[in-house]
Each structure stands twice: as structure tokens, then as C-alpha cells.
């Protein structure tokens, strides 16, 4: 999920949310830890790079995808080691909740009382022992060497106990048991119970904790699906057509920037649920549309292609506008539009108080949210968000919706989406908006099951991120 008025709120995204005691300990440890000279720094290994990523995500609230990419760029590791880094970093973050539970039992200590550099090494080691085929002696010895010298005896003892102890079976269907089996925070499991049948809670939580395939959107303003499919097959990537959107194509995980189709703007990385959100606005050629929470640009560039498939050459001018509260994220949108070759006017603004003074046929609000729905691609979202943040996020979402409503022409359309599932951020936010803006009414929009006023997608049902989206129409004449 992202900062500003994109995937995740600035407060939730920057603060993080699941482990305040660990972060406080991290701050103390950082003050105590002496700086090592670059001359004394050993050459990076797959484990040391993975450990750095884990610590950045847990202790500094970094985004795992960005932290991993930056670490790999600096590491100069070979392809095999780079794959191991990704497996260890993402896997440890994905299994952090059950790993901590087991470490706490074996170490006979609350993990919040273990110094951040030490617990990070323990998590990395325990993940290797429980979830990889790495020989136990290598997992223990190589990982212990990464621990602070003063703690190596403790780390060695704990990891050897883990290696010598059979993986405990976790029975029961209460929130804590499901959390320890899957890695999804207990409060989020409880939220699932409010929106799903009882027999789907365990499968849904497990699906959130499963890696997602890479999904690309074919940029139909530059290429056809058939041409891109053929190009990817020739590259040995075994593409598979998406399930729900005709422009979606899935491939095995790879660095997208290495693909000629990506560099040439024929494809972009975009999750299929995100494509369905853009499609729900039903933008047509020649219409004016706006995405008011646009960073990093997937939906905005999709809409730009839909309203101007001729890429601006017909003399109609730019008919798509993208805005974000963050100047940096607005810059990402602009770069994406340039690479994809779609005409898009980009600006920075607070969506609650739009700087725009025009009206549009369709407006998209892809609001900041807890972001749990994207946990398959950013595993820290399994445990970082807090339940206490939901009320504030919901208020922000409704404020953005009310601000964006001013940009919708009478008779025009508004689509609201969030990549999460708690009711406060989904149905309750939609109801609150309608209570504040009686010049809007629910509108049935297309989704995977046909037309409906609101849609929910789930990884265990639909094979996509968890996504909520709904439609509204501005009445031609206000009712009050």
C-alpha cells in the first residue's frame, strides 16, 4: 500500500502498526549501536542482505517491495543469491506472527523484550529452519554469525532448540489460532468474521499470507494482448491470461524492468483487481475523467488510455487528469504516463480540498486505507496495520469522497475503492458518504459477478488482491 492519498494513509504507512514495543526497543538499540567503518564491513551475503531488508521493514516501517529492490540494487549479488534474498526476506516477514510465537516459547521470553538486532536474526534463522530446505546446520551457523557478538550464544541456543523441536500443530479456529497458522494479525481475523461465512475465515487468512503471481496490464494504446502474449512466450515467461479482465496477463515472478515490453510501454505492472476498479468507472472515448488519489499511476494511466485511445492525436486534448497529495507520487504518475505514452495531466493536490475547478464525467477515489488486501505482495501488511487506525482512516476516506464529489458533473459517476476489507473502510464509509451528500445515489457498476452497487474481491475466491469498490451517481438535481 503507498503514502498520501494513494493505497495507505501517510500516518498508517509511515508509522506502521503492529509492534510498538519492538520499535521503541529499536530506537534505543540504534542509539547504542556504534557505526562501523566501511573498511570493516564484510562482503554482503544473501542472508545479510535479507536481514537488512527485514530490519528496515520492521524497525523503520519501510515498504518491503521498495526495501528489497533497493537492497538488491546495492548488493551486486548474482541471480541465484538475489532469489534467495527475496525468499528469505519476504518469507520471514510473511511468517512473522507465527515465528514470534514460537520464538517466544522456545526462548521463554516475550519477543518484545529482545533487542531488535537479535530478534531479527532469530526470525531469519527460524524461518530457514521451518520453511526452507536449507540444512539445519547451515541455517543455524550462518545465521548466528549475523548476530551481535554479545548475543551469539543466546541466538545459537534458541535456534538449536527450534531445530530440535518438532513444528507444533496449531489447533482451533479462534482468532489467535488462525493468526498463528496463517500470519494474519488476530484483529484482522476478527474483521474477516464480520464479512465472510465461518467456513471461509481460515482459507481467506491463508490466502492473504500466500505470495501473489506477477500480473501485468497490456497497454492497449500501444500493443494488442496477442502481440504481448507472443512476446512473453518467446521470452520463456509462460504467460497466462487473467481471469477477470481482458487486458490482464500473469507471468512467473521476474524483474519487470528487465522486460523489453515494459521498457517500451507495452505493459505495466498492475494487479487484476485494480484493473476492475478502473473498468468500473466505465470511461468512454472523449469523456473527461479524474483520478484524485492517483499515485503511483496504474489506474490513472489505464483510464487515460480508455478515454483517449488515439493517444491525443485526434485533437481532443488531454481528457484524463491525475492528482495526488504527494508531489513525489505525482511524479511517479507522470513518469508512468510518459513510459506508457498516454496523455495525462498530472498535479499535486489534497483531494479533500481539490485545486481543480472543473467537472468530470467520471471521478475515481482509490482512497488511502489499511491496505491489508495487498498483503500477498507486501507481507508486512499482514501485521503492520492496527485496528485503532480504522476510524481515522474511515474519516479521511469520507472527507476525500466529499471533496471529490465536487468534481463530478450532474449525472456523472463516482467510483470509490480501497484494497482492504474491514467494514469501517468499506460499507460504512460508503454509507457515511451518502448521508453527507444527498445529491448522490448508489450506482450499479460492472464487476466480476456482473453489475452491482458494491463489489468485494478476495484472494481465496477470485485469485486477486482483496478489493472493495462501489459506484455512485450525482443526481441531475439536488434533493436537498
C-alpha positions as CSV (number, residue, x, y, z in Angstrom):
1,X,0.0,0.0,0.0
2,X,1.6,3.8,-0.5
3,X,1.7,7.1,1.3
4,X,-0.5,10.1,0.9
5,X,-3.9,9.7,-0.8
6,X,-3.0,6.5,-2.5
7,X,-3.0,3.0,-1.1
8,X,-2.3,3.7,2.6
9,X,-2.6,6.8,4.6
10,X,0.5,8.8,5.4
11,X,0.1,8.2,9.1
12,X,-0.5,4.4,8.8
13,X,2.1,4.0,6.1
14,X,4.9,5.9,7.9
15,X,4.1,4.9,11.5
16,X,3.5,1.2,10.8
17,X,1.3,-0.5,13.3
18,X,1.8,-3.9,15.0
19,X,4.8,-3.8,17.2
20,X,5.2,-0.6,19.2
21,X,7.4,-2.2,21.9
22,X,9.8,-3.6,19.3
23,X,10.0,-0.2,17.6
24,X,10.8,1.5,20.9
25,X,13.5,-1.0,21.6
26,X,14.8,-0.5,18.1
27,X,15.2,3.2,18.7
28,X,17.1,2.6,21.9
29,X,19.3,0.0,20.2
30,X,20.0,2.3,17.3
31,X,21.3,5.0,19.7
32,X,23.6,2.4,21.4
33,X,24.9,0.8,18.3
34,X,28.3,2.2,17.2
35,X,28.9,2.9,13.5
36,X,31.2,0.5,11.7
37,X,33.6,1.9,9.1
38,X,33.1,0.9,5.6
39,X,36.5,-0.8,5.6
40,X,35.4,-3.2,8.3
41,X,32.1,-4.1,6.6
42,X,32.1,-7.7,5.3
43,X,31.0,-8.5,1.8
44,X,27.2,-8.9,1.5
45,X,25.7,-12.4,1.5
46,X,22.1,-13.4,0.7
47,X,21.4,-13.8,4.4
48,X,22.9,-10.4,5.4
49,X,21.0,-8.6,2.7
50,X,17.8,-10.3,3.7
51,X,18.4,-9.4,7.3
52,X,18.9,-5.8,6.4
53,X,15.6,-5.8,4.5
54,X,13.7,-7.4,7.4
55,X,15.1,-4.8,9.8
56,X,14.2,-1.9,7.6
57,X,10.6,-3.1,7.3
58,X,10.1,-3.9,10.9
59,X,12.1,-1.2,12.6
60,X,11.8,1.7,10.2
61,X,8.3,0.9,8.7
62,X,9.8,0.7,5.2
63,X,7.8,-0.9,2.4
64,X,9.1,-4.4,1.7
65,X,9.0,-4.1,-2.0
66,X,10.9,-0.9,-2.1
67,X,13.4,-2.0,0.6
68,X,14.1,-5.3,-1.2
69,X,14.6,-3.6,-4.5
70,X,17.0,-1.0,-3.1
71,X,18.9,-3.6,-1.2
72,X,19.3,-5.9,-4.2
73,X,20.5,-2.9,-6.3
74,X,23.2,-2.2,-3.8
75,X,24.2,-5.8,-3.2
76,X,25.8,-6.8,-6.5
77,X,24.8,-10.4,-5.8
78,X,24.3,-13.0,-8.5
79,X,20.9,-14.0,-9.7
80,X,20.7,-17.2,-7.5
81,X,21.6,-15.2,-4.4
82,X,19.1,-12.5,-5.3
83,X,16.4,-15.1,-5.5
84,X,17.4,-16.4,-2.0
85,X,17.3,-12.8,-0.6
86,X,13.7,-12.4,-1.8
87,X,12.7,-15.8,-0.4
88,X,14.2,-15.2,3.0
89,X,13.1,-11.5,3.4
90,X,9.6,-11.9,2.1
91,X,9.1,-15.3,3.8
92,X,10.3,-14.1,7.2
93,X,8.0,-11.0,7.0
94,X,5.1,-13.2,5.8
95,X,5.5,-15.7,8.7
96,X,6.5,-13.1,11.4
97,X,3.5,-13.6,13.6
98,X,3.9,-17.5,13.9
99,X,7.7,-17.2,14.1
100,X,7.4,-14.8,17.0
101,X,5.0,-17.0,18.8
102,X,7.4,-20.0,18.5
103,X,10.5,-18.0,19.4
104,X,8.8,-16.6,22.5
105,X,8.0,-20.2,23.7
106,X,11.5,-21.6,22.9
107,X,13.4,-18.5,24.3
108,X,11.0,-18.3,27.3
109,X,10.8,-14.6,26.8
110,X,8.4,-12.1,25.3
111,X,9.8,-11.2,21.9
112,X,9.2,-7.5,22.6
113,X,11.9,-7.7,25.3
114,X,14.5,-9.0,22.8
115,X,16.7,-6.3,21.2
116,X,15.7,-5.6,17.6
117,X,19.1,-6.7,16.1
118,X,18.7,-10.0,17.9
119,X,15.1,-10.8,17.3
120,X,15.6,-10.0,13.6
121,X,18.3,-12.7,13.4
122,X,16.2,-15.1,15.3
123,X,13.3,-14.6,12.9
124,X,15.5,-15.1,9.9
125,X,17.0,-18.3,11.4
126,X,13.7,-19.7,12.5
127,X,12.2,-19.1,9.1
128,X,15.0,-21.0,7.4
129,X,14.6,-23.9,9.8
130,X,10.8,-24.1,9.5
131,X,10.1,-23.1,5.9
132,X,13.1,-23.8,3.6
133,X,15.2,-26.8,2.6
134,X,18.4,-25.3,3.9
135,X,20.2,-27.8,6.0
136,X,19.7,-27.0,9.7
137,X,23.5,-26.8,10.5
138,X,23.9,-24.2,7.7
139,X,20.8,-22.3,8.7
140,X,22.0,-22.1,12.3
141,X,25.7,-21.4,11.9
142,X,25.4,-18.9,9.0
143,X,22.6,-17.0,10.7
144,X,24.3,-16.9,14.1
145,X,27.3,-15.2,12.5
146,X,25.0,-12.2,11.7
147,X,24.0,-11.7,15.3
148,X,25.7,-9.1,17.5
149,X,28.8,-10.7,19.2
150,X,27.3,-10.3,22.7
151,X,24.2,-12.2,21.7
152,X,25.6,-15.1,19.6
153,X,25.4,-17.6,22.4
154,X,21.8,-16.8,23.0
155,X,20.9,-16.9,19.3
156,X,22.7,-20.2,18.8
157,X,20.9,-21.8,21.8
158,X,17.4,-20.6,20.6
159,X,17.9,-21.7,17.0
160,X,19.2,-25.1,18.0
161,X,16.1,-25.6,20.2
162,X,13.9,-24.6,17.3
163,X,15.8,-27.1,15.0
164,X,15.5,-29.9,17.6
165,X,11.8,-29.3,18.3
166,X,9.1,-30.7,16.0
167,X,6.9,-28.0,14.5
168,X,3.9,-27.7,16.9
169,X,0.5,-28.3,15.4
170,X,-1.8,-25.3,16.0
171,X,-5.3,-26.5,16.6
172,X,-8.5,-24.4,16.9
173,X,-10.5,-21.9,14.9
174,X,-10.3,-18.9,17.3
175,X,-8.7,-15.7,16.1
176,X,-5.3,-16.4,17.8
177,X,-5.1,-19.9,16.4
178,X,-5.8,-18.8,12.8
179,X,-3.4,-15.9,13.2
180,X,-0.6,-18.3,14.3
181,X,-1.4,-20.7,11.4
182,X,-1.5,-18.0,8.7
183,X,0.4,-14.9,9.9
184,X,-2.6,-12.5,9.7
185,X,-3.0,-10.4,12.8
186,X,-5.7,-11.6,15.2
187,X,-7.7,-8.4,15.0
188,X,-7.8,-8.7,11.2
189,X,-9.0,-12.3,11.5
190,X,-11.8,-11.0,13.7
191,X,-12.7,-8.4,11.0
192,X,-12.9,-11.2,8.4
193,X,-15.6,-12.9,10.6
194,X,-17.8,-9.8,10.1
195,X,-17.9,-10.1,6.3
196,X,-17.3,-13.7,5.4
197,X,-19.1,-17.0,6.3
198,X,-17.4,-19.1,9.1
199,X,-16.1,-21.7,6.8
200,X,-14.1,-19.1,4.7
201,X,-12.2,-17.5,7.6
202,X,-9.2,-19.9,7.6
203,X,-8.9,-20.1,3.8
204,X,-9.2,-16.3,3.4
205,X,-6.5,-15.7,6.1
206,X,-4.2,-18.3,4.5
207,X,-4.7,-16.7,1.0
208,X,-3.6,-13.3,2.3
209,X,-0.4,-14.9,3.5
210,X,0.3,-16.6,0.2
211,X,2.6,-15.0,-2.5
212,X,0.8,-13.5,-5.5
213,X,1.8,-14.1,-9.1
214,X,3.0,-11.1,-11.0
215,X,0.2,-9.5,-13.0
216,X,0.7,-7.2,-16.0
217,X,-1.8,-5.0,-17.8
218,X,-1.4,-4.8,-21.5
219,X,-1.3,-1.2,-22.6
220,X,-3.8,-1.4,-25.4
221,X,-2.9,2.1,-26.6
222,X,0.5,0.6,-27.7
223,X,0.0,-3.1,-28.2
224,X,-2.5,-5.9,-28.5
225,X,-2.9,-8.7,-26.0
226,X,-1.9,-11.2,-28.6
227,X,1.3,-9.4,-29.5
228,X,2.4,-9.1,-25.9
229,X,1.4,-12.7,-25.1
230,X,3.6,-13.9,-28.0
231,X,6.5,-11.7,-26.9
232,X,6.4,-13.0,-23.3
233,X,6.1,-16.7,-24.6
234,X,9.1,-16.1,-26.8
235,X,11.0,-14.9,-23.6
236,X,10.1,-18.1,-21.8
237,X,7.8,-16.5,-19.2
238,X,4.8,-18.8,-19.7
239,X,2.1,-16.1,-19.6
240,X,-1.4,-16.9,-18.6
241,X,-4.5,-14.8,-19.4
242,X,-6.1,-13.1,-16.4
243,X,-9.4,-14.4,-15.0
244,X,-11.4,-11.2,-14.8
245,X,-10.1,-8.5,-17.1
246,X,-9.2,-8.9,-20.8
247,X,-6.0,-6.9,-20.5
248,X,-4.6,-8.9,-17.6
249,X,-1.7,-11.3,-18.1
250,X,0.1,-13.2,-15.4
251,X,3.7,-14.4,-15.5
252,X,6.1,-16.0,-13.1
253,X,7.9,-13.6,-10.9
254,X,10.6,-11.6,-12.5
255,X,12.1,-8.1,-12.6
256,X,9.6,-6.2,-14.7
257,X,12.1,-3.5,-15.7
258,X,14.1,-6.2,-17.5
259,X,11.3,-6.9,-19.9
260,X,11.5,-5.1,-23.3
261,X,7.7,-4.9,-23.3
262,X,7.9,-2.9,-20.0
263,X,10.6,-0.6,-21.2
264,X,8.7,0.1,-24.4
265,X,5.5,0.8,-22.6
266,X,3.6,-2.1,-23.9
267,X,2.8,-3.4,-20.4
268,X,2.8,-2.2,-16.9
269,X,2.6,-3.9,-13.5
270,X,-1.0,-3.8,-12.2
271,X,-3.0,-6.2,-10.1
272,X,-6.2,-7.5,-11.8
273,X,-8.5,-6.2,-9.1
274,X,-7.0,-2.7,-9.7
275,X,-7.9,-3.1,-13.4
276,X,-11.5,-3.9,-12.4
277,X,-11.7,-0.7,-10.4
278,X,-10.7,1.4,-13.4
279,X,-13.2,-0.5,-15.5
280,X,-16.0,0.2,-13.0
281,X,-15.8,3.9,-13.9
282,X,-16.9,2.9,-17.5
283,X,-14.8,5.6,-19.1
284,X,-15.5,6.1,-22.8
285,X,-13.5,7.8,-25.5
286,X,-13.9,11.6,-25.3
287,X,-15.1,11.7,-21.7
288,X,-13.3,13.7,-19.1
289,X,-12.2,11.6,-16.1
290,X,-10.1,12.3,-12.9
291,X,-8.3,10.0,-10.5
292,X,-7.8,12.1,-7.4
293,X,-5.6,9.6,-5.4
294,X,-3.6,8.5,-8.4
295,X,-0.1,7.5,-7.2
296,X,1.7,5.5,-8.4
297,X,-0.4,5.7,-11.6
298,X,-1.7,2.3,-12.6
299,X,-5.4,3.2,-12.6
300,X,-4.9,6.7,-13.9
301,X,-2.9,5.6,-16.9
302,X,-5.5,2.9,-17.6
303,X,-8.2,5.5,-17.6
304,X,-6.2,7.8,-19.8
305,X,-6.0,5.1,-22.4
306,X,-9.7,4.3,-22.2
307,X,-10.8,8.0,-22.8
308,X,-8.2,8.7,-25.4
309,X,-7.2,5.5,-27.2
310,X,-5.8,7.7,-30.0
311,X,-3.2,9.0,-27.6
312,X,-4.1,12.6,-28.1
313,X,-3.6,12.6,-31.8
314,X,-7.2,13.3,-32.7
315,X,-7.0,16.9,-31.4
316,X,-9.3,16.3,-28.4
317,X,-6.6,17.3,-26.0
318,X,-6.0,15.7,-22.6
319,X,-9.2,14.3,-21.2
320,X,-7.7,12.5,-18.2
321,X,-6.4,14.2,-15.0
322,X,-4.5,12.5,-12.2
323,X,-3.7,14.1,-8.8
324,X,-2.0,13.0,-5.6
325,X,-1.4,14.8,-2.3
326,X,2.3,13.8,-2.6
327,X,4.5,15.6,-5.1
328,X,6.8,12.6,-5.3
329,X,3.9,10.2,-6.0
330,X,2.5,12.7,-8.6
331,X,6.0,12.4,-10.2
332,X,5.6,8.6,-10.3
333,X,2.3,9.0,-12.1
334,X,3.9,11.4,-14.6
335,X,6.8,9.0,-15.3
336,X,4.3,6.1,-15.8
337,X,2.2,8.1,-18.3
338,X,5.4,9.1,-20.2
339,X,6.6,5.5,-20.4
340,X,3.2,4.2,-21.5
341,X,2.6,7.0,-23.9
342,X,-0.8,8.1,-22.7
343,X,-1.9,11.8,-22.4
344,X,-2.5,12.6,-18.7
345,X,-2.5,15.9,-16.9
346,X,-0.8,15.4,-13.5
347,X,-1.0,17.7,-10.5
348,X,-0.4,17.6,-6.7
349,X,-3.4,18.5,-4.6
350,X,-5.2,17.4,-1.4
351,X,-8.2,15.5,-2.6
352,X,-10.2,16.8,0.4
353,X,-9.9,20.3,-1.0
354,X,-9.4,20.0,-4.7
355,X,-7.5,22.7,-6.5
356,X,-9.3,21.7,-9.7
357,X,-12.4,23.9,-10.6
358,X,-13.6,21.7,-13.5
359,X,-16.2,19.0,-13.6
360,X,-15.8,15.5,-15.0
361,X,-17.9,12.7,-16.4
362,X,-16.2,10.2,-14.0
363,X,-14.1,10.6,-10.9
364,X,-12.2,7.8,-9.2
365,X,-11.3,7.8,-5.5
366,X,-8.9,5.0,-4.8
367,X,-8.6,6.0,-1.2
368,X,-5.9,5.6,1.5
369,X,-6.7,2.6,3.6
370,X,-5.2,-0.1,5.9
371,X,-4.1,-1.9,2.7
372,X,-4.5,-5.4,4.1
373,X,-5.8,-6.6,0.7
374,X,-2.4,-6.2,-0.8
375,X,-0.6,-8.4,1.8
376,X,0.2,-11.1,-0.8
377,X,2.6,-8.6,-2.4
378,X,3.6,-6.6,0.7
379,X,3.6,-9.2,3.5
380,X,4.2,-6.6,6.3
381,X,0.5,-5.7,5.8
382,X,-0.4,-8.9,7.5
383,X,0.6,-7.5,10.8
384,X,1.6,-3.8,10.5
385,X,-1.9,-2.1,10.4
386,X,-3.7,-1.5,13.7
387,X,-7.4,-1.8,14.4
388,X,-7.2,1.6,16.2
389,X,-6.4,3.3,12.9
390,X,-9.6,2.2,11.2
391,X,-11.8,5.0,12.5
392,X,-9.3,7.7,11.4
393,X,-8.8,6.1,8.0
394,X,-12.6,5.9,7.5
395,X,-13.0,9.6,8.4
396,X,-10.3,10.5,5.9
397,X,-11.9,8.3,3.2
398,X,-15.2,10.1,3.6
399,X,-13.6,13.5,3.6
400,X,-11.9,12.6,0.3
401,X,-15.1,11.3,-1.2
402,X,-16.9,14.5,-0.3
403,X,-14.1,16.7,-1.8
404,X,-14.1,14.6,-4.9
405,X,-17.9,14.8,-5.2
406,X,-17.5,18.5,-6.2
407,X,-15.7,17.4,-9.3
408,X,-18.5,15.2,-10.6
409,X,-20.9,16.8,-13.1
410,X,-24.6,16.3,-12.6
411,X,-25.4,12.9,-14.0
412,X,-21.7,11.9,-13.7
413,X,-20.2,8.9,-12.0
414,X,-18.0,8.4,-8.9
415,X,-16.2,5.2,-8.0
416,X,-14.8,4.6,-4.5
417,X,-12.3,1.8,-3.9
418,X,-10.0,0.5,-1.2
419,X,-7.7,-2.5,-1.2
420,X,-8.9,-3.8,2.2
421,X,-11.9,-5.4,3.8
422,X,-12.8,-4.1,7.3
423,X,-16.4,-2.7,7.3
424,X,-15.4,0.7,8.7
425,X,-13.4,1.4,5.5
426,X,-15.8,-0.2,3.0
427,X,-19.6,-0.4,3.5
428,X,-19.6,2.0,6.5
429,X,-17.6,4.6,4.6
430,X,-19.9,4.3,1.6
431,X,-23.0,4.8,3.8
432,X,-21.4,7.8,5.5
433,X,-20.7,9.5,2.2
434,X,-24.3,9.1,1.1
435,X,-25.5,10.5,4.4
436,X,-23.4,13.6,3.8
437,X,-24.0,14.1,0.1
438,X,-27.7,13.6,-0.7
439,X,-27.1,14.8,-4.2
440,X,-25.5,11.3,-4.9
441,X,-27.2,7.9,-5.1
442,X,-25.8,4.4,-5.4
443,X,-25.0,3.3,-8.9
444,X,-24.6,-0.3,-10.1
445,X,-21.2,-0.7,-11.8
446,X,-19.6,-3.7,-13.5
447,X,-17.6,-6.2,-11.5
448,X,-16.6,-9.9,-11.8
449,X,-20.1,-11.1,-10.9
450,X,-22.0,-8.6,-13.1
451,X,-23.4,-5.2,-12.2
452,X,-23.8,-4.3,-8.5
453,X,-23.7,-1.2,-6.4
454,X,-20.8,-2.6,-4.4
455,X,-18.2,-5.3,-5.1
456,X,-15.8,-7.3,-2.9
457,X,-13.0,-9.4,-4.3
458,X,-11.0,-11.9,-2.3
459,X,-7.7,-13.8,-2.9
460,X,-9.2,-17.1,-1.9
461,X,-12.3,-16.7,-4.1
462,X,-11.1,-14.6,-7.0
463,X,-7.3,-15.1,-7.1
464,X,-6.8,-11.3,-6.8
465,X,-6.0,-8.8,-4.0
466,X,-8.8,-8.2,-1.6
467,X,-10.6,-5.1,-3.0
468,X,-13.8,-3.2,-2.3
469,X,-15.3,-0.8,-4.8
470,X,-18.7,0.8,-5.3
471,X,-20.4,3.3,-7.6
472,X,-22.3,6.5,-7.1
473,X,-24.1,8.8,-9.5
474,X,-24.6,12.6,-9.0
475,X,-28.3,13.4,-9.3
476,X,-29.1,15.9,-12.1
477,X,-30.9,18.0,-9.5
478,X,-30.1,18.1,-5.8
479,X,-32.7,16.6,-3.5
480,X,-31.9,18.9,-0.6
